[in-house]
Every structure is written in structure tokens, then in C-alpha cells.
Amino acid sequence: MKPISFLQFCLPVVVGCAAISFGLPQASEAASASTPAFTTSTTSASGLPIPRFVGLRKDRVRARFGPSFDYPVSYEFSMKGLPLKVIGEDRDNIWRRVEDRDGQRMWIHRSMLSANSHAVVQAPEAILRTGPGATNAARARLANGVFLKLETCEAGWCRVHAGEYRGWLPATSLWGADS
């Protein structure tokens, strides 16, 4: 079984892949203290569940310290489809409080987010299998950080597409898949 490295899938978008593995700057005490209240219950102003995964709609998306264009930019993502977890929404249903796979939190305008269709391997290594279940044959080994197309998830397993490989991974080994 041939290992698949992180760079095989991200080499054309190295800057975007760097966003996956490097931490983001922390908001200052003043910025976090002045951030307006937001919803963190299991349902939200949009009526969608919280938490939930979303993807970046564009190749370049700016995240902010607070839910308004008046707040400074905290980070700029450069990878369309990168999965983020929505952990809250502002009361006006315009901004989403999101968390990246490193646990960094920021605000992104809802127009820059879409339904999630990608995932990132978060396990040290994941075995891509021919079917959903650990007893199915192994197809490939995927390294931590590999960016995948998420096709479907059922019963704790997700069908994914990584380059020329298609198969199933446990949802628990993926950032961006609801387990």
C-alpha cells in the first residue's frame, strides 16, 4: 500500500495548506471583551444546528476578530473548500463564529461560507478502505493533513475522494465530517 502525503494534494495550493497547520493570531483582550453576544445553542438564528461544519466559498476569505467589517482582519484563508466548524452566529444572522482544526476562533461573513463538501485527515494516519468498516480491504494510507473531497457519511464512515483514490474513512479520523 503506497502512502499518500499531504503535499501530493496540496502542492498547487501550498499557502492554503499552510493555513491548515499553522495557528492563527489570538484576539486581543480588548477585541474579545467588546465582541457582541452571539448564539451558541444547538439551534441558531439561521435555524441550522450548532455546531456544524461549513466550507470556504472562495479561494481568499478574510476572518475577523469580531462580527462586523469594522473589526480588524485576524487571518486570511487561501483554500476554497477548507472545512471550518460553526460554533456560533451573531443575533442578526450575518456573521458566523467559526473554529479551525487548530482550535483558533474567528468571525467570517456568512456569504463566504457554503455547505461543507471537504474534509482534512486529522488522525496521524488514516487507512482508506474499500467499504465502510474496518474489515474492508485497505486501499491507501493517508497522512495527517491530507485535503479530501467528502462525498457522503453514514454510520460513522465517510466516502471520500483523494486524488486518484476513492474509499471510506472513519468519520472520527476527519476534520470536517460529522461523526
C-alpha positions in Angstrom: 0.0 0.0 0.0 1.5 3.3 -1.1 1.4 6.2 1.4 -0.2 9.4 0.2 1.5 12.5 1.5 -0.1 15.8 2.4 1.9 17.6 -0.3 0.6 15.3 -3.1 -2.7 17.0 -2.7 -1.7 20.5 -1.6 1.4 21.3 -3.6 -0.5 23.6 -6.0 -2.0 25.5 -3.1 0.8 25.4 -0.6 -0.3 28.7 1.0 -3.7 27.3 1.6 -2.4 24.1 3.1 -0.2 26.1 5.5 -3.4 27.7 6.8 -4.5 24.2 8.0 -1.5 23.5 10.1 -0.3 26.9 11.5 -2.0 28.6 14.3 -3.8 32.0 13.9 -3.1 35.1 16.0 -5.2 35.4 19.1 -7.6 38.2 19.5 -6.5 40.9 22.0 -8.3 41.2 25.3 -9.9 44.4 24.2 -11.3 42.9 21.0 -12.7 39.8 22.7 -14.2 41.9 25.5 -16.0 44.2 23.1 -17.4 41.4 20.9 -21.2 41.4 20.9 -23.1 38.4 22.2 -23.7 35.5 19.8 -25.8 32.3 19.8 -24.1 29.1 20.8 -27.2 26.9 21.5 -27.9 23.8 19.4 -30.1 25.8 17.0 -29.3 29.3 15.8 -30.7 32.5 14.3 -30.4 30.7 10.9 -32.3 27.7 12.1 -29.3 25.5 11.4 -27.7 23.3 14.0 -24.7 24.4 16.0 -22.0 23.1 15.9 -21.9 22.2 12.2 -19.2 22.1 9.5 -19.1 24.5 6.6 -16.6 25.2 3.8 -14.9 28.3 2.5 -16.8 29.5 -0.6 -13.8 31.4 -2.2 -10.1 31.0 -2.6 -9.5 34.0 -0.4 -11.6 34.6 2.7 -10.8 37.1 5.5 -11.6 36.2 9.1 -12.1 39.0 11.6 -11.8 39.5 15.4 -15.5 40.3 15.7 -18.8 40.1 13.8 -18.5 43.2 11.6 -16.4 44.7 8.9 -15.4 47.3 11.5 -13.2 44.7 13.3 -9.7 44.1 12.0 -8.8 41.1 9.9 -7.4 38.3 12.1 -6.5 35.9 9.3 -6.8 35.4 5.6 -7.5 31.9 4.3 -6.5 30.9 0.8 -8.0 27.5 0.2 -11.5 27.1 -1.3 -13.5 24.3 0.4 -11.4 24.3 3.6 -13.7 23.0 6.4 -14.4 25.1 9.5 -16.8 24.4 12.4 -19.5 26.9 13.1 -19.7 27.4 16.8 -22.0 30.4 16.9 -23.9 33.1 15.0 -24.5 36.8 15.6 -28.0 37.8 16.5 -28.6 39.4 13.1 -27.7 36.1 11.3 -25.0 37.7 9.2 -21.7 36.5 10.8 -20.6 33.1 11.8 -18.2 32.4 14.7 -16.0 29.6 13.4 -13.2 27.3 14.6 -10.4 25.9 12.5 -8.9 22.5 13.1 -6.2 24.0 15.4 -8.9 25.4 17.7 -8.4 29.0 16.6 -11.7 31.0 16.7 -12.7 33.9 14.4 -15.7 35.5 12.7 -16.5 35.1 8.9 -19.3 36.7 7.0 -21.9 34.1 6.0 -21.6 34.9 2.3 -18.1 33.5 2.4 -19.2 30.1 3.6 -21.0 27.2 1.9 -22.3 23.7 2.8 -19.3 21.6 3.6 -18.0 19.2 0.9 -14.4 18.7 2.0 -12.5 17.2 5.0 -9.0 17.1 6.3 -7.3 13.9 7.8 -6.8 14.7 11.5 -5.5 11.3 12.6 -1.8 10.8 12.5 -2.5 8.3 9.7 -5.8 7.0 8.2 -6.4 3.8 6.2 -8.6 4.4 3.2 -10.8 1.3 2.8 -12.8 -0.2 0.0 -16.0 -0.1 2.1 -17.4 1.3 5.3 -15.9 -0.8 8.1 -12.5 -1.8 9.5 -12.8 -5.3 8.0 -12.8 -4.0 4.4 -9.6 -4.1 2.4 -7.1 -1.3 2.7 -6.7 0.9 -0.4 -4.2 3.6 0.7 -2.6 5.2 3.8 -3.4 8.9 4.2 -1.1 11.2 6.2 -2.3 13.8 8.6 -3.4 17.0 6.8 -4.5 15.5 3.5 -7.3 17.5 2.0 -10.2 15.3 0.7 -13.4 15.7 -1.2 -16.2 14.5 1.1 -18.9 12.5 -0.8 -21.2 11.0 1.9 -21.1 9.9 5.5 -23.2 7.1 7.1 -22.9 5.1 10.3 -19.7 6.7 11.3 -17.9 6.2 8.0 -17.3 8.7 5.1 -16.8 8.0 1.5 -14.0 10.3 0.3 -12.1 11.2 -2.9 -8.4 11.9 -2.6 -6.6 12.4 -5.9 -6.9 9.2 -7.8 -8.1 7.3 -4.7 -11.7 6.8 -3.6 -12.7 4.9 -0.5 -14.0 5.0 3.1 -12.5 6.5 6.2 -13.9 6.6 9.8 -15.6 10.0 10.4 -13.6 10.3 13.6 -10.4 10.5 11.6 -11.6 13.5 9.7 -11.9 17.3 10.4 -15.0 18.4 8.6 -17.1 15.3 8.9 -19.9 15.0 11.4 -19.3 11.8 13.3 
